[in-house]
Amino acid sequence: MDYEQIAKYAFMAFAAIALIMGLVVGYLAYDAGTWAGDVADIHGYIMLVMLILGIIVGLVSITAKEVTPFLIAAIALVVTGVSASVWAPFLAVEALEILYYLGTTILNYFVAFAAPAAVIISMKSIWAIAKEK
C-alpha cells in the first residue's frame, strides 16, 4: 500500500470520526437540552482532537494536484459553518430541535477538522509559489 492510499484512508477515517462523534455528542446535547456541563467538556475534547487530526491531514495527506479542490471544499465548509448561525434558529423549534443539535455538532467537527488543514495547505502553497520567484 503506497503513501497516497494510506493518506486517503486516513482522511476518510477522520471524516467518519467527525460524523460519528457529531451524531453522538449532538444527541447528548439534545438529550441534556443544553451544551453546558459534561456535554460541553466532551464537545471541547472532541474539537481538540478534530483540530489535531486536521493538522495531521494538512501536513501529510494532500498532494499538489489536490490542493485547489481541497481548499475550495474547505472554504465551502467554513462558510457553511459560519452561516449556521443564520439557519440554526429555524431548526431550534421543538419539532426540529434534534436536527439543530445534530447538524450544528457535525458541522462544527467538520469545520474544526478542515480549517487547520486548509491553513496548513494554503501556507504550503504560498511557500511553494514564493520559492519559485
N, C-alpha and C positions, 0 to 999 in steps of 0.2 A: 504494500500500500504506500503510495507516494505522499509527499508532504501536502500537496493541494487537496488530495482526497481526505486526509486527516483534518485539515482546516475546515473543509466543507462540512464534515460530520460534526466537528466541534461547534461550528456556528449553528447548525440545526439543533444540536443538543442544548445549547444555550438559549435559543429561541423557545424550545419546548419547555425549558425550566421557567422562563419568563411567563409563558402561557399557563402552565400548571400552577405555579405559585400565585399568579394573579387570580386564578379561579379560587384557590384555597383561601388566600388572605381576603379577597373580595367577599367571599361567603362568610368568613369570620367577622368581618366588619359589618356586614348586613345582619348577621345573627346577633351581634352585640348592639347594633343600632348606632354605632359611633366608631370613630377612628382612634379613640382615646384608650389609655391603659395598655393592656397586653397586646392588643391588635396593633397599636402604634409602634410598640417595641419590635414586634415581628416584622412589620412593614419596613421599619428603618433598617433592620438587619438584612432583609432581602434586597432593599435598594442598594445597600453597600455591596452585597455580593454581585448584583447586576452591574454596578459600576466597575468592579474589579474584572468581571467577565468581559465587559465592553472594552476595557483597556487591553486585555489579552487578545481579543479579536483584532483590535486596531493595530497591535504590534506584530501579529504573526499571520493572520489569515487572509488578508485582502491582497490580491495580486495587482499589478499595474494596470491590466486591462479591466479590472473590476472596480477601479476607483470611482469613475464617473457614475455608473449605475448605483453603486453603494451610497455615494454622497447624495444623489438625488433622492433615493429612498429614505436616507436618514433625515434629510431636510423635510420630506413629507411627514415622517413620523413626529419630528419635533414640532412642526407647525400644527399637526393634529393634536398633539399633547397640550400645546399652549391653548388651542382653541377649544379644548374640552371644557373650559370654564364657560364657554358660550352655550354648548348643547347640554351640559350636565344638569342645569336646573330643570330642563324638560323631562329628564329621566328621574328626577327626585320625587315625583309624585308617588304616592304609596303603591299603586299597582305596578309601577316600573322600578321601584326602589332597588331591587336586586340587580337589575341591569345597570343602574348607576354605579353601585359598588363594584360589580364585576368589571364593567367597561373601564372605569377610571383606574382601577388597580392594574389590570392587564396593560393598559396603555402606558401607565406610569413605569411599569417594569420594562416594557419595550423601549421607551424613551431613555430610561436610565441605562439600558444596555447599548443602545445605538449612539447616543450622544458622545460618550467618551471615545468610542471607536471612530466616529466621524471627525472629531477634533484631531485625533492622532493621525488618521489617514490624510486629512487635509493639510496638516503640518508636514507630513512626509512628502506630499505632492508639491507643496510650496518649496520645500528644501530641494527637491529634485529639479524644479524649474530654476531656482536660484543658482544651483550648481552648474547648469548648462550655460548660463550667461557669462 
